[in-house]
């Protein structure tokens, strides 16, 4: 399990690093103006649908269902099941794509109403979104293929696929002069990456399991069970995405640059979410599904507890850094070209607000795995809908005084509500036991994070006073933060937890 986590996490980290290189190009070329805001709307809309219907709801229902059929009735039955779901999935995505192309102006009025005051920006956003929206169809098929490969214990290609998004966008941005605007260049990069990701997963699956083919849809028990899980999973996965949809809608009414600040803050916030939270959750779900199918409930619970420990171990440094020194991070990474230090300060404040909810962001995928592995996608919906209500209410209350920072803060509070309710339901049903040892571990992690935050603050002050007006002051300060923070964190973990705890965590 640990080896698979590092496989997924390693490729995801490479994806995030190339993503930062892509964002540095975006910041330098697009900046934080009207064209940038139009592109980020065009990027967010297919990504929201992807997160809800592909990597969110579909994956949560598909992986346990496919693992169950594969484990109980063998490869032949699993192949027929995959063929039927593939045919339905492709047909539904084609219909959605046609509807989106035809009614994009109406969709833009609903999802980015603030653009109505600027006819040129609205026209550009519609044009760019029509370019990027087919990406959703391709990524939905990538999710189907990736779920099948994960059940076969093959994680590498699905984890590496998103690297193509960054590479393709950098290639098109590099020749942006050939496009009407830099926004067009970035949008075409998104679409090209969808084809590259599809062919990567299709080739891997063709070699090891065979691609799904068209098969008449028959509502047998397997298919009906999948749809029973898919409906609640769709509602459950909408929690975070509805919050981000609300961010997009509300931010279009805020001054220019608000959407861009949200984008760059979210990109940094997504680094630990992807490398840690999604990587561990991706490996945990098929692992728990396999153990529960084999009636090994104690083993499934033990796997989840290890996933929680690994998640906290790797994510605490990010929380400490994003809350304590967000401005220094933003300046070092993005403050160049068209992206000013004022833009970096706005994005840094937004990042600090997002970071308040980083722990539940990285834990939620592992927390809901205990329900999804049991094909119970309904219970997490109750927690998710409550989190949505809290989130949206706070967005409306905070947008006036705090602008985009208030939107990020509301998202953080909403995801905390979601996670705490999921844990409460899991404990009440006996799926999770929060004993004294684990609560003590939580307290130690909290103390470790406090020590790291103090270290980051001191290093940033040292860098500011000693480096003065040095040309690469921000970049050097960031390097000092990385090296010094790593040393402090390693020492704190050894002192508070001990070497024996680390060895037992790795060995299981």
C-alpha positions in Angstrom: 0.0 0.0 0.0 2.8 2.4 0.9 4.6 1.7 -2.3 1.5 2.4 -4.4 0.9 5.6 -2.4 4.5 6.8 -3.3 3.9 5.8 -6.9 0.7 7.9 -7.2 2.2 10.7 -5.0 5.4 10.8 -7.0 3.7 11.2 -10.3 1.3 13.7 -8.8 4.2 15.7 -7.4 5.8 15.8 -10.8 2.4 16.9 -12.2 2.3 19.7 -9.6 5.8 20.8 -10.3 5.2 21.0 -14.1 1.9 22.7 -13.1 3.9 25.4 -11.2 6.0 25.9 -14.3 2.8 26.3 -16.3 1.4 28.8 -13.8 4.5 30.8 -13.8 4.1 31.1 -17.6 0.4 31.9 -17.2 1.2 34.6 -14.6 3.9 36.2 -16.7 1.9 36.1 -20.0 -1.7 36.5 -18.8 -1.2 38.4 -15.6 -4.4 39.0 -13.5 -6.6 41.0 -15.9 -9.8 40.5 -17.9 -8.3 38.0 -20.4 -6.9 36.0 -17.5 -10.3 36.0 -15.7 -12.0 34.9 -18.9 -9.6 32.0 -19.4 -9.9 30.9 -15.8 -13.7 30.7 -16.1 -13.2 28.6 -19.3 -10.8 26.3 -17.4 -13.0 26.1 -14.3 -16.3 25.1 -15.9 -15.2 21.8 -17.5 -13.0 21.1 -14.4 -16.0 21.5 -12.1 -18.0 19.1 -14.1 -15.0 16.7 -14.3 -14.6 16.8 -10.5 -18.3 16.2 -9.9 -19.2 13.6 -12.6 -15.8 12.0 -13.5 -13.2 12.0 -10.8 -15.8 12.6 -8.1 -19.1 10.8 -8.4 -18.2 8.3 -11.1 -14.9 7.2 -9.5 -16.6 6.8 -6.1 -19.3 4.5 -7.5 -17.2 2.8 -10.3 -14.1 1.6 -8.4 -15.9 -0.4 -5.6 -18.5 -1.8 -8.1 -15.8 -2.9 -10.6 -13.6 -4.3 -7.8 -16.6 -6.2 -6.4 -17.5 -7.8 -9.8 -13.8 -8.4 -10.6 -13.2 -10.1 -7.2 -16.3 -12.2 -6.9 -17.0 -13.3 -10.5 -13.8 -12.9 -12.4 -12.4 -11.0 -15.4 -15.1 -12.0 -17.9 -18.0 -10.6 -15.8 -16.0 -7.5 -15.0 -15.2 -6.9 -18.7 -18.9 -7.1 -19.6 -19.8 -4.8 -16.8 -17.2 -2.3 -18.0 -18.5 -2.5 -21.6 -22.0 -1.6 -20.6 -20.9 1.3 -18.4 -18.5 2.6 -21.2 -21.3 2.7 -23.8 -23.6 4.6 -21.4 -20.9 7.0 -20.3 -19.7 7.9 -23.8 -23.3 8.5 -25.0 -24.1 10.8 -22.1 -20.9 12.8 -22.4 -21.6 13.4 -26.2 -25.1 14.7 -25.4 -23.7 16.9 -22.6 -21.0 18.3 -25.0 -23.6 19.2 -27.7 -25.9 20.9 -25.2 -23.0 22.8 -23.8 -21.8 24.1 -27.2 -25.3 25.1 -28.2 -26.3 26.8 -24.9 -22.9 28.2 -23.8 -24.1 31.9 -23.8 -27.0 31.0 -21.5 -24.6 28.9 -19.3 -22.2 31.8 -19.1 -25.0 34.2 -18.0 -25.8 31.7 -15.2 -22.3 30.8 -14.1 -20.4 34.1 -14.7 -23.1 36.7 -14.5 -20.6 39.5 -13.6 -19.2 39.3 -17.2 -22.5 40.6 -18.6 -21.3 44.2 -17.9 -18.3 43.7 -20.2 -19.5 42.4 -23.6 -16.0 41.7 -24.9 -14.9 39.7 -21.8 -18.2 37.7 -21.9 -17.7 37.0 -25.7 -14.1 35.9 -25.0 -15.2 33.6 -22.0 -17.8 31.9 -24.2 -15.3 31.4 -27.0 -12.7 29.9 -24.7 -15.1 27.7 -22.9 -16.3 26.2 -26.2 -12.7 25.3 -26.9 -12.0 23.7 -23.4 -15.3 21.9 -22.8 -14.6 18.8 -24.9 -11.8 18.1 -22.4 -14.6 16.9 -20.1 -15.5 14.0 -22.4 -11.9 12.9 -22.8 -11.2 13.1 -19.0 -14.3 11.1 -18.2 -13.1 8.2 -20.3 -9.6 8.6 -18.7 -11.4 8.2 -15.3 -13.1 5.0 -16.4 -9.9 3.5 -17.7 -7.9 4.7 -14.6 -10.4 3.1 -12.2 -10.1 -0.3 -14.1 -6.3 0.0 -13.9 -6.4 0.8 -10.2 -8.4 -2.3 -9.4 -5.7 -4.2 -11.3 -3.1 -2.5 -8.9 -1.7 -0.4 -11.8 -1.6 3.2 -10.7 1.3 4.8 -12.6 -0.3 5.9 -15.9 -3.5 7.4 -14.3 -1.3 9.3 -11.8 1.0 10.6 -14.6 -1.7 11.6 -17.1 -2.3 15.1 -15.7 1.4 16.0 -16.5 0.2 16.2 -20.1 -2.1 19.1 -19.2 0.8 21.2 -18.0 3.1 20.3 -20.8 0.5 20.9 -23.5 -0.4 24.3 -22.1 3.2 25.4 -21.8 3.8 24.4 -25.4 0.8 26.4 -26.7 1.7 29.4 -24.4 5.2 29.3 -25.8 3.8 30.1 -29.3 1.0 32.4 -28.0 1.8 34.9 -30.7 0.2 32.6 -33.2 -3.2 32.7 -31.5 -5.7 35.6 -31.2 -4.9 36.0 -27.5 -2.8 34.2 -24.9 -6.1 33.0 -23.5 -6.8 31.1 -26.8 -3.3 29.6 -26.6 -3.9 28.3 -23.1 -7.4 27.0 -24.0 -6.2 25.0 -27.0 -3.5 23.6 -24.7 -6.2 22.2 -22.4 -8.0 20.5 -25.2 -4.8 19.0 -26.7 -3.9 17.6 -23.3 -7.2 15.8 -23.1 -6.3 13.8 -26.2 -2.8 13.0 -24.9 -4.2 11.8 -21.5 -6.8 9.6 -23.2 -4.2 7.9 -25.5 -1.9 7.3 -22.5 -4.6 5.5 -20.5 -6.1 3.7 -23.5 -2.7 2.2 -24.4 -2.0 1.1 -20.9 -5.4 -0.6 -20.5 -5.2 -2.1 -24.0 -1.9 -3.8 -23.0 -3.1 -5.1 -19.6 -6.8 -5.6 -19.6 -8.4 -4.7 -22.9 -10.3 -1.6 -23.8 -14.1 -1.5 -23.1 -16.3 -1.9 -26.2 -19.8 -0.9 -26.9 -22.3 -3.3 -25.4 -26.1 -3.1 -25.2 -27.2 -1.6 -21.8 -28.8 -4.3 -19.7 -30.1 -3.3 -16.2 -28.7 -6.4 -14.4 -28.0 -6.3 -10.7 -24.4 -5.0 -11.2 -25.6 -2.1 -13.4 -28.5 -1.2 -11.0 -26.1 -1.3 -8.1 -23.8 1.1 -9.8 -26.6 3.6 -10.5 -27.8 3.3 -6.9 -24.3 4.3 -5.8 -23.8 6.9 -8.6 -26.8 9.1 -7.6 -25.8 9.8 -4.0 -22.1 10.0 -5.0 -23.0 12.8 -7.5 -24.6 14.8 -4.7 -21.7 14.0 -2.3 -19.0 15.1 -4.8 -20.8 18.3 -5.5 -19.9 19.7 -2.0 -16.5 21.2 -2.8 -17.5 21.9 -6.5 -20.6 23.8 -5.6 -18.4 26.0 -3.3 -16.0 26.6 -6.2 -18.9 27.3 -8.6 -20.1 29.9 -6.1 -16.6 31.3 -5.9 -16.6 31.7 -9.7 -20.0 33.3 -9.8 -19.4 35.7 -7.0 -15.9 36.6 -8.0 -17.2 37.8 -11.4 -18.8 40.7 -9.5 -15.6 41.6 -7.6 -12.9 43.8 -9.1 -10.7 42.5 -11.9 -8.1 40.1 -10.5 -10.2 38.4 -7.9 -10.7 35.3 -10.0 -7.0 35.2 -10.7 -6.1 35.5 -7.0 -8.5 32.6 -6.3 -6.9 30.6 -9.1 -3.3 31.0 -8.0 -4.1 30.5 -4.3 -6.1 27.4 -5.2 -3.3 26.1 -7.4 -0.9 26.1 -4.4 -3.6 24.8 -2.1 -4.1 21.9 -4.5 -0.4 20.8 -4.2 -0.9 18.9 -0.9 -4.4 18.0 -1.8 -3.2 16.2 -5.0 0.1 14.9 -3.9 -1.1 13.7 -0.5 -4.9 13.6 -0.2 -5.9 12.4 -3.6 -2.9 10.1 -3.9 -3.6 8.3 -0.6 -7.4 8.3 -1.3 -6.8 6.8 -4.7 -4.9 3.9 -3.3 -7.0 3.5 -0.2 -10.4 3.0 -2.0 -9.5 -0.1 -4.0 -7.6 -1.4 -1.0 -10.5 -1.1 1.4 -12.9 -2.4 -1.3 -10.8 -5.5 -1.7 -10.5 -6.1 2.0 -14.2 -5.6 2.6 -15.1 -7.9 -0.3 -12.9 -10.5 1.5 -14.8 -9.8 4.8 -11.6 -8.4 6.3 -13.2 -5.4 8.1 -10.4 -5.0 10.7 -7.8 -4.9 7.9 -9.9 -2.2 6.1 -10.1 -0.1 9.3 -6.3 -0.5 9.9 -5.6 0.6 6.3 -7.7 3.7 6.8 -6.0 4.6 10.1 -2.6 4.3 8.4 -3.9 6.5 5.6 -5.0 9.2 8.1 -1.5 9.1 9.8 0.3 9.4 6.5 -1.9 12.2 5.4 -1.3 14.3 8.5 2.4 13.5 8.5 2.9 14.9 5.0 0.4 17.8 5.1 1.2 19.6 8.4 4.2 21.4 6.9 2.0 22.9 4.1 -0.6 24.1 6.6 2.1 25.8 8.7 3.7 27.4 5.6 0.5 28.6 3.9 -0.9 30.2 7.0 2.4 31.8 8.2 4.3 32.9 5.1 1.8 32.9 2.1 3.1 36.3 0.8 6.7 35.1 0.6 5.6 32.0 -1.3 3.5 33.9 -3.8 6.1 36.5 -4.5 8.9 34.0 -5.0 6.8 31.8 -7.4 4.7 34.3 -9.4 5.7 38.0 -8.9 7.2 38.6 -12.3 6.1 39.9 -15.7 2.5 40.9 -15.7 1.9 39.6 -12.2 2.7 42.3 -9.7 3.6 42.2 -6.0 0.2 43.6 -5.2 -1.3 40.6 -7.1 0.9 38.3 -5.1 -0.2 39.9 -1.8 -3.9 39.4 -2.8 -3.3 35.8 -3.8 -1.3 35.2 -0.6 -4.1 36.4 1.6 -6.5 34.1 -0.2 -4.1 31.2 0.2 -3.9 31.7 4.0 -7.7 31.5 4.1 -7.8 28.3 2.0 -5.1 26.8 4.3 -7.4 27.0 7.3 -9.3 24.2 5.6 -6.3 22.3 4.2 -6.5 19.4 6.8 -10.1 18.5 5.9 -9.3 19.0 2.2 -6.6 16.3 2.3 -8.4 14.0 4.7 -11.9 13.9 3.2 -11.1 11.5 0.4 -9.7 8.9 2.9 -12.5 9.6 5.3 -15.3 8.8 2.9 -13.5 5.8 1.5 -15.0 3.6 4.4 -18.5 4.4 3.1 -17.7 4.1 -0.7 -15.9 0.8 -0.2 -19.1 -0.6 1.3 -21.1 0.9 -1.7 -22.7 3.3 0.7 -22.5 6.6 -1.2 -25.6 8.0 0.5 -24.2 8.7 4.0 -21.5 11.1 2.9 -24.2 13.2 1.1 -25.7 14.2 4.4 -22.4 15.6 5.5 -21.7 17.2 2.1 -25.0 19.0 1.9 -24.6 20.5 5.3 -21.1 21.7 4.4 -22.5 23.3 1.2 -25.2 25.2 3.2 -22.6 26.5 5.7 -20.2 27.4 2.9 -22.6 29.3 0.6 -24.2 31.2 3.5 -20.7 32.3 4.7 -19.7 33.3 1.1 -22.6 35.7 0.9 -21.9 37.1 4.3 -18.2 37.6 3.8 -17.8 38.6 0.2 -18.6 42.3 0.9 -16.0 42.9 3.6 -13.3 40.4 2.6 -13.8 40.0 -1.2 -12.1 36.8 -2.6 -10.5 36.1 0.8 -13.9 35.7 2.3 -14.9 33.2 -0.4 -11.8 31.1 0.4 -12.5 31.3 4.2 -16.1 30.2 3.7 -14.8 27.2 1.7 -12.4 26.3 4.5 -15.2 26.4 7.1 -17.5 24.4 4.9 -15.1 21.6 4.3 -14.4 21.4 8.1 -18.1 20.9 8.6 -18.2 18.2 6.0 -15.2 16.2 7.4 -16.4 16.4 11.1 -19.8 15.0 10.1 -18.3 12.2 8.0 -16.1 11.2 10.9 -19.1 11.3 13.3 -21.2 9.1 11.0 -18.2 6.6 10.6 -17.6 6.4 14.4 -21.3 6.0 15.1 -21.6 3.1 12.7 -18.5 1.3 13.9 -16.5 1.9 10.7 -13.9 3.9 12.6 -12.5 3.9 16.1 -10.9 7.1 17.4 -9.1 5.7 20.4 -6.9 7.4 22.9 -3.7 6.6 21.0 -4.9 8.3 17.9 -6.2 11.3 19.7 -2.8 11.7 21.3 -1.3 11.5 17.9 -3.5 14.3 16.7 -2.4 16.5 19.7 1.3 15.8 18.7 0.6 16.7 15.1 -1.0 20.0 16.3 2.1 20.8 18.4 4.4 19.9 15.6 2.5 22.3 13.3 2.8 25.1 15.8 6.6 24.6 16.0 6.9 24.7 12.3 4.8 27.8 12.0 7.1 29.6 14.5 10.2 28.4 12.5 8.7 29.7 9.2 7.9 33.1 10.8 11.5 33.4 12.2 13.1 32.3 8.9 11.0 34.8 6.9 11.9 37.7 9.2 15.6 36.7 9.0 15.4 36.6 5.2 13.7 40.0 5.1 16.3 41.7 7.3 19.5 40.0 6.1 18.9 39.8 2.4 17.6 43.4 2.2 17.1 44.5 -1.4 18.9 41.6 -2.9 17.7 41.0 -6.5 16.5 37.4 -5.9 15.5 38.0 -2.3 12.1 36.3 -2.5 13.5 33.2 -4.2 16.4 32.8 -1.7 13.9 33.3 1.2 11.7 30.5 -0.2 14.7 28.2 -0.5 15.7 29.0 3.2 12.1 28.3 4.2 12.1 24.9 2.4 15.5 23.8 3.9 15.0 25.2 7.4 11.4 24.0 7.6 12.4 20.5 6.6 15.1 20.2 9.2 12.8 21.6 12.0 9.9 19.3 11.0 12.1 16.2 10.9 13.5 17.0 14.4 10.1 17.8 15.8 8.6 14.5 14.5 11.5 12.5 16.0 11.2 14.2 19.3 7.5 14.0 19.7 6.7 10.7 18.0 9.9 8.8 18.1 11.6 6.5 15.6 9.6 3.5 16.7 6.3 5.2 15.6 7.7 6.0 12.2 9.0 2.5 11.7 5.6 1.0 12.7 3.8 3.4 10.4 5.9 2.4 7.4 5.8 -1.3 8.1 2.1 -1.3 9.0 
